[in-house]
């Protein structure tokens, strides 16, 4: 019969630290061994040992530490300890004290065979939009010991439950499949976990003690088809580089109309129905536009606040997911016209005539000389006139503009006035 040992670190030999003074010897089946578990400091224990069964636990005391005194205590705590005279065997599910030169070493021995993890089946009991409940038909109850004050302490079995799910990769706007693991200290038949986002089996493996003894249990469930849905969304505004457009900085999306927004969404495996929603109110009681394509470009031309969100749902419609609400605020229209510029005088300095505008969605401007000859036509408020006619800078003097425009707020502009060309390099 094999003899297996586990070292207990104690203070013996008149208070000096001796790492080889006392051993536990398990005269058990081949391959069996005691498993050391690190106790919490609050337990007052120096060590916890889990043995495969309660048979033939033999202390071995070195000759140098023969003067050590032994005590045994039960679940009531070390205060109820009683002396042991030169013990030849030790019992499980009780605690011991080894004393030498006034210093004490406390440890507890737990019999695994009294509360083992057993084989069984793993079944999906319930599954909904947020969680999955698994039924384990074996047993893996609480494994315990007691502190020196008699407090019950759980010993973590470190049972592993693994399965696949999807995780967000927001940077690349995609989902990645990964294995998820959950460690369980014990099992009371039912196991609840967040609902996975992809098809998967659930695999239960354990426990740490059976693993060490080469008797690990592994149980797999049938494949679960996911119900839970999720999505990753991206909302971005296409910016215009128009120096004469009046910008606003009080909102992340919006400003001067037209406001061009790109919407993108990536959905999880179970999502079948998708929809972007635009509403006039933040509660989405009045949804004014729906778009079912996950990728969508839309131009906002109406003044005011617009509220946008994305939703997706599974085939039955029982599980759905909603994004955060995004706000696009389109400002009221404005249109101002300068009355002078100097084309060609100093390059890059006041050498173009441009209106200053915001939220203008329709624009037409004609520029004439005093004889009524049309010098230029502008069809977008971002355009400017460089003071040229037929490729040449015109003579200084007074010219005239006529503008017809419409703002995003419905305001109509019928403007006319003069443009003074000064200091130009006429040629």
N, C-alpha and C positions, 0 to 999 in steps of 0.2 A: 504494500500500500504506500503510495507517495505521501511524503510529508511536505507541506507547504507552509511558508512562514510569512509573517507580516511584522515589520519592525514598529515598535511603539517608542517614540522619543519621550524620555522622562528625565526628571532631575533626580539623580541618585548619587551614590558615592559621596556622601557628606556634602551635598549641595553642588557638586560639579556637574557639568552637562556630560552625560555619557550616552552615546548613540547606540550602544550595543549591549546595554545592561539587561533589558527584558524583551522577550519575544512572545508573540502568540503563535502557536503551532496548530494547524488544522489537519487532523488525521482523517481526511475525507476522501471522496472519490477522486480518481485521477483527473487532473485538469481543473479542479476546483481551487478557489482561492478567496481570501477575504478581500473586500474592496474598501479602501480607505476613502472617506468622504470628509471634506474640509468643513468643520462646524463653524457657525457664526460665533463671533466673539461674545455675543450676548448670552450664548448658551452656557458659558462657563466650562465647556468641555474642551479638552485638548485634542480629542480624536473621536470619530465615529467609524465603526466597522460594520459592514454588512456581510454576513456569512451565508453561504448557500443553504445551510441547514444548521441545526443546533447540536450536532453530534461531534464529540471528540475535539473540543476546543481546549488546547493544552497550553498553559503558560510555561515558558522556559526562562529561568532566572539564572543570570550569570553568577559565578562564584563571588565576584567583587561586590555584587549588590544583594547579597543574601540577607542583609539586615533590613531590606525594604518591608514595609507593612502593607497588607492588602485589606481593602474593605469592599463590600458589595452594597449597592442601593437599588431600589426599585423606582417605579414611576412617581413616587412621592417626593423624590429628590435626595440629594446627598446628606441632608440633615437627618435622614433616617437610615444612614449607612450602618452596617454592623461588621465587625471584624471577621476576617477569614484567616484561618491558620494554614499557612503554606499550601495554597490551593493547587491541586493536581489537574483539575479540569475547571473550565469556566462555563457558565450558562449564557444563553442568548436572551435578548430582550430584557437586559438589565445593565446597570452601570457599575463601574469599578473605580476604586481610588488606590493609587500606589503612592505611599508616603515614605520619604527618606529625609532625614535631617530637617524635619519640619516643613519640607516642600512636598506639594501634592500634585499628582498627575491624574486627570479625570478622563475616562473614556466610556463609551457605550457600545454594546454589541447588539445588532438587530438581526433577527432570523428572517431571511428572505422567504423561506419556504412557507412561513405563516401567512404571508400576503403576496403571493407571486403574481406576475403578469402571465396570463394564459392566452392560448390561441383562440381565434374566433373569426367572425366575418366582419367586414366593414361595408356598410350600406348607406346610400343617400336616403335619409329619412324625409327631409323636406328641403325644398329649394325655392327661393323667391328672388326678388330684385336686388336684395342687399346682403343676404346671408344664405349659407348652406348648413343644414344640420345633418351630422353623420351619426349613425348608430353602430356602436362597437359591441359585438355580442360576447366577446371575451371579458376578462376582468383585469384591471390594473389599479387596484385601490390605493389609498394613501399608504405610503410606507413611512413609518415614524420612529422617533426615539424620544428621549426625555432629557431636558436640561438638568443641571445640578439643583435647580429650584423646583423641579417637577413639571415644568411647562412642556407641553407636547410640541415637538418640532417635526415638520415635514422634511423628508429626505427626497430630493428631486430624482425621479426615475429617468429624466431626460428622454422621454419618448418623443420620437420625431414623426410629425405628419407633414408630408410633402405633396405638392401638386403644382400644376402650371397655371399661370395667369398672364395677363398683359399689363405692362407698365408704360407710362407715358414717356415719350422722348420729345419734349416740347421744342427743343432746339431744331430737330429735324422734322418736326410735325409728323410723327409716326408712333405706332405702338410696337413694342418689342416683347416677345414671349420669354418669360423667365420662370425658373422653378422657385416656388415660394416654400419656405419651411417654417413650421411652428413647433416649438418645444413644449411638451406637456409634462407637468410634474407627476400627474396621475390621471386616470380617466374614470368618470362616473357614467359610463355607457354613451352619453351624448356629447358630441363635439360640435361646437359652433364656430364657423369661420366666415370671413367676408366672401361674398359670392365671386367666383373666378370669372374672368372675361373671355375665356376660351374653353374649348373642350379639353377635358382632363380626367385622369384617374387620380384617386387619392390613395396614397401609400402610407401605411402606418408601420413604423419600425421601432423596435425596442426590446427591452429597455436597456439602460447603460450596464446593468448588472448581468443580464443575459448575454449582452454583447461581449463582456469581458470573459464570461464563462463559455463562449463559443456556442451559445444556444439562442441566439437572437431570433425574434419573431418578426416576420414581415407579412403584412396583409394588404391586398389591393382591392379597391372597389371597382364596380363597373364604370364605364366612361360616362361622364356627365356632359350633357349639351347645355351650354350656358344660356341663361335668361337675362342676366344683368347686362346693361349697356352703358357705354361711356363714349366720350369724344374728346378730341383736342381741337381747339379752334384758334384761328389767327385772323385778326382784323387789322388792316393797314390802310392808310390814306395815301393816295398818289399825290405827291406834292408838285406844285407848279412853281417855276422859277420866273416870276413876273415881278420886277422891281417896283412897278407902279400899282400893284395890287395891295390893298390894305389888309394886313394879316391880323388875326386875333390869337392870343396865347392863353385864353382862359379855359380852354377845353382841349382834350387830347385829340379829339376828332371834330372836324367841322371847320368853321371859319367862313371864308368867302365862297359863295356859290359860283359855279357848280362845284360840289364836293364829290370827288371820285373815291369810292371805297372798294377795296378788294376783300372778299370774305372767303375763307377756306376752312374746311372741317374734315377731320379724319375720324372715322367711326370704328368702334370695336366690332368683334365678330358677330354678335347677336343683333346688332342694329340693322334694321331693314328700312324703316321709314325715317326720312330726314327732312328738316324744314328750317329755313331761315325765316324769321318773323320780324316785320317792322311795324311798330305801333306808335300811336300819337300820345299814349300815356304810359307811364312807367309800370303800371299794373297789368298792361297788355289786355285791357278790357276792349280796346278798339284797335284790332290788328288791321292795318290798311293794306299790307302786302305780304304775300307768302311766296317763298321760292324753295323748291324741293331739291335743287342741285346743291351738293356740298360745296362746290366752288362757284363763286358768283361775283360779278362786278356790277356795282350799282352807282348811279349818279344822283345825288340829292340836289334838287333845284328849288325847294320850297323853304322859306325862312321859318325858323323855329327849331324846337328840339325833337329829335327823332330817336326812338328807342329800339334797339336791335338785340335779338338773342337767337341762339341756335338750339334746336331740340332734336332728339332722335328717340326711337322706340323699337322694341322687338316686334316680331311678326304678329303677335297677339295683341299688342298695344297695352299689355299689362305692366311692362317695365319701360320707363322713359327717363330721359336725362336732359337737363336744361343747363345751358351755359350761363355765365355771368351776363348781366345786361350792359350793353355798350350804348353810349349816348353820342349822337352826332348833332351838334348845335350849329345851325346855319344862321349867320348874322344878317341884319337888315341891310338893304342896299344903300350904297352911297356913290356919288359921281361928281367929281370936281375937275374943272378944266383950267390949266394954266393960261396966261395971256402973253407970254413972251419966251423966246429961246434964241440961241445964237448958234446956228448950224455952222460947223467948220471952223469956228473961232478958236476953241480949245478942245482938242480931241478928248471925248469922254466926259466933258463938263457941260451940262445943259445944251447938248447938241442934238437932242431929239425932243419933239413935242409929244407928250403922253398925258392922257387923263389919269387921275387918281381915282381908283374905284374899289368897290367891294360888292360881292353878290350881284353882279350884272350878268344876266343869262342871255340877253339879246342886245346886240350893239351894231350900230351903223353910223359912221361918221364921214362926212364929205367936207373937203377943204377947198376953198375958192380964192382966186385973187380978186381985186376990186373990179375987174372987168367981167367977173362971173365965170372965168375959165377954171375948170376943176383941176386942182393940183394933185389931190390924192384922195383915196377912199380907204377907210379902215373898217374891218368887219369883226374885229375882236378887241375888247378893251385893253388887252395886253400889248397890242401893236402900237408903234409910234411912227411919227413922220419925221424924216431926217432933213426936211427942208429942201428936198430935191424935186425937180420936175424934168422928166425925160432924161434923168441921169445927171443933171447939173444942179448945183446949189443956186437957188433963186436969189433975186436982189432983196436987200433989206426993205422993210415996209410993213404995211398992215394987210393981213389976210383974214379970212373968215371961215368959221366952222359951223356946221349944222349937224346936230346929233339927235338920233332917235334910239332910245334904249329902254329895256324893261328889266326891273330888278326881280330877285327871287321872291320878294315880298309882294310882287304884283305892281309895284310902283312904276309909272311910265315917265320917262324923261324926254322932253322935247327942248333941247338946249341949242342956243346959237350965241356967237360972240366973236370977238376979234383975236387974232394972233399977231403979235408984234415980233417980227424978225429983226434982231439987232446984232450988230457986230459980226455979221456973217462974212465969210470969204466968198463973195459973189464971183462966179466965173461961168 
